[in-house]
Amino acid sequence: MELWSKLRSLDAYPKVNEDFYSRTLSGGLITIVSSLAILLLFFSEIRLYLYAATESKLTVDTSRGERLHINVSADAHSVIPNFPFAWYF
């Protein structure tokens, strides 16, 4: 019965002055159940945040037509000095 008296003293949500209430077994049980629910929800949210599944999806935009014009501009003077034998050019 010592466990029951410990549960009675565990009521963490009293609403009135200490002189006007008594700790009950149901209050202790509600405290334990609500604390476990809070911990469960907290750790499940942490797990979802840390291990979120990401999905990458790449699609082709066909609304622009079948041809896509790409302009490439390359300057040979900026590329050639990086090659060996650049003095040859």
Beta strands, then each sheet from edge to edge (+ up, - down):
end
